[in-house]
């Protein structure tokens, strides 16, 4: 049965690629990226052994291993989502034992590029252990590397299964979405803080922390070979006990939440109509106050409600909000460049619309039947998104100016944010039509269909790179104008971003008018 689960996942992946050159290209790129990560990871983790520095190995190996284990939990949620090609809910009606289901899903999770890349990268630790302690240390480190990979996969599956259970009720789903999005969004700022702290670090203290991490479940498996090399044979069974106990606990937790994760989502009935809305007509109730009673106003109101209520979109907004507030703090500690940060935040905001039609799924058919023109469709989506994002940009500009100790730069930074956002939109809008991908019908805001995770990651990197290059002229102008830019930066940035958006929407609207049926067919895949 375990082999059947693996074959099923591989079959679903192959079917998702069949007849789709774009997906095949993305898959090949993903294989190359995974191979690059594996090679660089192996080389970096083998350096302490090549240098013969046991002290460096005792710092690098536990810290790197702990990052990898935690990365298996957070990075799939932040960048690639959870692949639901083997969603437990799809096996709810089959007569499978819980043990069989867990073993099959666990093994299928190991059959992929991320697991293989992680394993190859961590083999660099085996190389280090072999050079420092000989073949016995290498065997012990190999066991630890395998146990660390298994622990990371078990942690990822157990937590996401428990989170899926929490998403059954509306209020719990909202709270869980916000908390997990905040946690995921803090990864980037925390990385900057760690890099900044490394420049001023007391390495004796770091070694002490690495040694303490080696006695936790996330660091213990990666210290086994070093214990053999140092002659601490008594520590090996203790660390093994810690790892095995943590793995058993995670599998038990997963088994407790698996059955509830297989149940359908619950939904509560509609609440009572508010007193203020009772006097309004049904159409007026659907509109947001202040918007015109037109087709555009109705579409903007719908999109605003989606961004506030739909779990995937709200998680994106929360992630952007946390990143926008904490990146300036990290930058002030690390003495980085405010201009690069501004462009990064503006590009990240635009990425939220990279798969705007895929988020709608089958619901987009109603807009096609209603004959909504492409320009109105795109404009309403951009305006609704900007209503939430632009005030956040203002807060970010204030935070950047305050943290850098230069409050007179706030207006110019705000202009750069808007320019980067406009350039990002100019890149995202046509991409959202030509490179849309389906999303599974799931309560989890981080769910991805098989093969779509790599597409999302590539779109993210492409838009960020394009936003940096497209905003580079303004960066150069701001650098040479100096203090003058802080007076003219806001209107110039608004004009630059608006011009990029207007050029793009003209092309995107015509493209959407021509490709509505093809777009609907694309985003409906795997939604049957």
SVG drawing of the C-alpha trace seen along z (x, -y; Angstrom):
<svg xmlns="http://www.w3.org/2000/svg" viewBox="-36 -70 78 72">
<polyline fill="none" stroke="black" stroke-width="0.4" points="0.0,0.0 2.9,-2.4 4.2,-1.9 0.7,-2.5 0.6,-5.9 4.0,-6.8 2.9,-5.7 -0.4,-7.6 1.5,-10.9 3.9,-10.4 1.0,-9.6 -0.8,-12.8 2.3,-14.8 2.9,-13.3 -0.8,-13.9 -0.4,-17.5 2.5,-18.0 1.1,-16.1 0.4,-18.4 1.4,-21.5 4.8,-22.8 4.8,-25.7 4.4,-23.4 7.0,-21.1 9.4,-24.0 8.6,-25.1 9.1,-21.5 12.5,-21.3 13.5,-24.6 12.4,-23.3 14.6,-20.2 17.6,-22.4 16.9,-24.7 16.7,-21.7 19.9,-20.3 21.7,-23.7 20.5,-23.8 21.7,-20.2 25.1,-20.9 25.6,-24.2 24.3,-22.7 26.6,-19.8 29.6,-22.0 28.8,-24.4 28.2,-21.7 31.4,-19.8 33.6,-22.9 34.3,-22.3 35.5,-18.8 37.7,-19.9 39.3,-22.5 39.5,-20.0 37.9,-22.4 35.9,-20.5 34.8,-23.6 33.3,-25.1 31.5,-21.8 29.9,-21.8 28.5,-25.2 27.5,-24.8 26.0,-21.3 23.4,-21.6 22.4,-25.1 22.0,-24.2 20.1,-21.0 17.7,-22.9 17.1,-25.5 16.3,-22.6 13.9,-20.9 12.0,-24.1 12.2,-25.0 10.2,-21.9 7.4,-23.4 7.4,-27.1 8.9,-27.3 6.2,-25.2 3.5,-27.4 5.2,-30.6 6.3,-30.0 5.0,-26.7 1.9,-25.8 0.9,-22.3 0.5,-19.9 -3.0,-18.4 -2.6,-15.9 -2.8,-13.3 -5.3,-15.2 -6.5,-12.9 -10.1,-14.0 -9.9,-12.1 -9.5,-8.8 -12.3,-9.3 -14.6,-6.8 -12.0,-4.2 -11.6,-1.3 -8.1,-2.1 -6.6,-1.7 -5.2,-4.8 -1.8,-3.3 -1.8,-2.5 -3.0,-5.9 -0.3,-7.7 2.4,-5.4 1.3,-6.0 1.0,-9.8 4.3,-10.0 6.2,-8.0 4.6,-10.0 5.7,-13.2 9.3,-11.9 8.9,-11.2 9.7,-14.6 12.4,-17.2 12.4,-18.9 13.1,-15.7 15.8,-14.5 17.5,-18.0 17.5,-18.1 18.9,-14.6 21.7,-15.3 22.5,-18.7 22.8,-17.2 25.1,-14.5 27.8,-17.2 27.5,-16.6 28.4,-13.0 31.4,-14.1 32.5,-16.3 31.9,-13.6 33.9,-11.1 36.9,-13.5 36.8,-14.3 36.0,-10.9 36.4,-8.2 33.8,-5.7 32.0,-5.0 31.3,-8.8 30.2,-8.9 27.7,-6.1 26.3,-7.7 25.9,-11.0 24.2,-9.3 21.7,-7.9 21.2,-11.3 20.7,-12.9 18.0,-10.4 16.3,-10.8 16.4,-14.6 14.7,-14.4 12.0,-12.1 11.5,-14.4 11.0,-17.4 8.5,-15.7 6.6,-14.4 6.6,-17.9 5.3,-19.5 2.5,-16.9 1.4,-16.9 1.2,-20.6 -0.7,-21.2 -3.1,-18.4 -3.8,-19.9 -4.2,-23.3 -6.7,-21.9 -8.7,-20.7 -8.6,-24.2 -10.0,-25.6 -13.3,-23.8 -15.0,-26.7 -15.0,-30.2 -13.6,-32.0 -10.9,-29.4 -10.1,-29.5 -9.7,-33.3 -7.5,-33.2 -5.3,-30.4 -4.8,-32.0 -3.6,-35.3 -1.3,-33.6 0.3,-31.3 0.6,-34.1 2.3,-36.3 4.7,-33.5 5.6,-32.8 6.0,-36.5 8.5,-36.8 10.9,-34.4 12.4,-37.1 12.9,-39.7 14.3,-37.1 16.8,-36.1 18.0,-39.6 18.3,-39.9 20.3,-36.7 22.7,-37.9 23.1,-41.3 23.7,-39.5 26.3,-37.2 28.4,-40.2 28.6,-41.2 28.4,-37.8 30.4,-36.4 31.2,-33.0 31.7,-31.4 28.1,-32.3 27.1,-31.0 28.9,-27.7 27.1,-27.4 23.7,-28.0 24.6,-25.4 25.5,-22.9 22.1,-23.6 20.3,-23.2 22.0,-19.8 20.0,-18.5 16.7,-19.5 14.8,-17.3 15.6,-19.7 19.4,-19.7 20.1,-16.3 20.1,-14.2 22.8,-16.3 25.2,-16.0 25.6,-12.2 28.7,-12.0 30.4,-14.8 29.9,-12.9 31.5,-9.8 34.4,-11.9 34.9,-13.6 34.7,-10.3 31.4,-11.1 29.8,-7.7 27.5,-8.1 25.7,-11.0 24.7,-9.1 21.9,-7.0 20.6,-10.0 20.3,-12.1 18.7,-9.1 16.2,-8.8 15.3,-12.5 14.8,-12.3 12.9,-9.0 10.6,-10.2 9.9,-13.5 9.1,-11.6 6.8,-9.2 5.0,-12.1 4.6,-13.9 3.2,-10.7 0.8,-10.2 -0.3,-13.8 -0.8,-13.4 -2.8,-10.2 -5.1,-11.9 -5.9,-14.8 -5.9,-12.9 -9.5,-11.6 -10.9,-15.0 -8.8,-16.5 -10.6,-14.1 -14.0,-15.5 -15.6,-18.3 -15.6,-21.9 -18.4,-23.1 -20.2,-26.3 -22.5,-28.3 -25.7,-30.0 -26.0,-33.6 -26.2,-36.0 -29.1,-38.5 -29.2,-41.6 -27.9,-44.6 -30.4,-47.4 -28.6,-49.9 -28.9,-47.6 -32.6,-46.9 -33.6,-50.1 -31.2,-49.5 -32.2,-47.7 -30.7,-44.2 -28.4,-45.6 -27.2,-48.5 -26.5,-46.0 -24.0,-44.3 -22.1,-47.6 -19.5,-49.1 -20.5,-52.6 -19.0,-55.2 -18.8,-53.1 -21.1,-53.9 -24.0,-51.7 -22.5,-50.5 -21.0,-47.4 -17.5,-48.6 -18.7,-49.4 -20.2,-46.0 -17.1,-44.2 -14.9,-46.4 -17.2,-45.6 -17.0,-41.9 -13.2,-41.9 -12.9,-43.9 -15.0,-41.4 -13.0,-38.5 -9.8,-40.1 -11.2,-40.5 -13.0,-37.2 -11.4,-34.6 -8.6,-32.8 -6.0,-32.7 -6.3,-36.4 -6.4,-37.4 -3.3,-35.4 -1.5,-37.2 -2.5,-40.6 -1.4,-39.6 1.9,-38.4 2.5,-41.7 1.5,-43.7 3.9,-41.9 6.8,-42.0 6.2,-45.7 6.3,-46.5 9.2,-44.3 11.5,-44.6 12.3,-48.3 13.2,-47.3 15.5,-44.6 17.0,-47.0 17.8,-49.6 19.6,-46.9 21.5,-45.7 22.4,-49.1 20.8,-48.1 19.6,-50.2 16.1,-51.8 15.6,-52.0 16.1,-48.3 13.7,-47.6 11.0,-49.9 11.2,-48.1 11.0,-44.7 7.8,-45.7 6.2,-47.2 6.9,-44.1 5.7,-41.8 2.4,-43.6 1.8,-43.2 2.6,-39.5 -0.8,-38.9 -2.5,-39.4 -0.3,-37.0 -2.9,-34.3 -6.0,-36.4 -8.2,-34.4 -7.0,-31.1 -8.3,-32.1 -11.8,-32.5 -11.8,-29.1 -15.3,-28.1 -16.8,-31.4 -15.1,-33.3 -17.6,-31.7 -20.2,-34.1 -18.2,-37.1 -17.8,-35.6 -21.6,-34.9 -22.3,-38.4 -20.1,-39.8 -17.7,-41.8 -15.2,-43.6 -11.5,-42.8 -10.6,-46.4 -13.4,-46.7 -12.6,-43.2 -8.9,-44.0 -9.5,-47.6 -11.9,-46.5 -9.5,-43.9 -6.6,-46.3 -8.6,-49.0 -9.9,-46.7 -6.4,-45.4 -5.0,-49.0 -7.7,-50.0 -6.0,-47.7 -2.4,-48.1 -1.9,-51.8 -2.6,-52.7 -0.2,-50.0 2.4,-51.7 1.9,-55.0 2.5,-53.2 5.6,-51.5 7.0,-54.9 6.5,-56.4 8.2,-53.4 11.1,-53.5 11.6,-57.3 11.3,-57.0 13.6,-53.9 16.3,-55.6 16.1,-58.8 15.2,-60.8 11.5,-61.7 11.9,-64.2 12.3,-61.2 8.8,-59.8 7.1,-61.4 9.9,-60.2 9.8,-56.7 6.1,-56.6 6.6,-57.6 9.1,-54.8 6.7,-52.3 3.9,-53.4 6.3,-53.3 7.4,-49.8 3.8,-48.7 2.9,-50.1 5.8,-48.4 4.9,-45.1 1.3,-45.4 2.5,-46.0 4.3,-42.7 1.7,-40.8 -1.4,-41.6 -0.5,-39.8 1.2,-37.0 -2.1,-36.4 -3.8,-35.8 -1.2,-33.8 0.2,-31.8 -2.9,-31.2 -3.0,-27.9 -5.8,-26.1 -6.0,-26.0 -7.6,-23.1 -11.0,-23.6 -9.7,-23.5 -10.2,-25.4 -6.4,-25.7 -5.1,-29.1 -1.8,-27.4 -3.1,-24.6 -1.6,-24.1 -2.5,-21.7 0.2,-19.3 2.8,-21.2 1.4,-24.7 3.8,-25.3 6.8,-25.6 4.8,-27.9 4.0,-30.2 7.6,-30.3 8.9,-31.2 6.2,-33.9 7.3,-35.4 10.9,-35.5 10.2,-36.8 8.0,-39.6 10.4,-40.7 13.3,-40.7 11.2,-42.7 10.1,-45.2 13.7,-45.8 14.8,-46.3 11.8,-48.4 12.2,-50.7 15.9,-51.0 15.6,-54.3 13.9,-56.0 16.5,-54.6 19.2,-56.2 17.3,-59.5 16.8,-59.6 20.4,-58.9 21.7,-61.7 19.1,-64.3 19.7,-63.7 17.6,-66.1 15.6,-67.3 14.1,-63.9 12.4,-64.0 10.4,-67.0 9.4,-65.6 9.6,-61.9 5.9,-61.4 4.4,-62.9 7.1,-61.5 6.7,-58.0 2.9,-58.2 3.3,-59.2 5.9,-56.5 3.8,-53.7 0.6,-54.9 2.2,-55.1 3.5,-51.5 0.1,-50.3 -1.8,-52.1 0.5,-50.6 0.0,-47.1 -3.7,-47.3 -4.2,-48.2 -2.3,-45.0 -3.8,-42.9 -7.4,-43.9 -7.2,-42.9 -5.5,-39.7 -8.2,-38.9 -11.0,-39.6 -9.4,-37.1 -8.6,-34.4 -11.5,-34.2 -12.6,-30.7 -9.0,-29.4 -8.4,-31.1 -11.5,-29.5 -10.5,-26.1 -7.1,-26.5 -8.3,-27.5 -11.0,-24.8 -8.5,-22.0 -8.3,-19.6 -11.5,-21.2 -13.9,-18.5"/>
</svg>
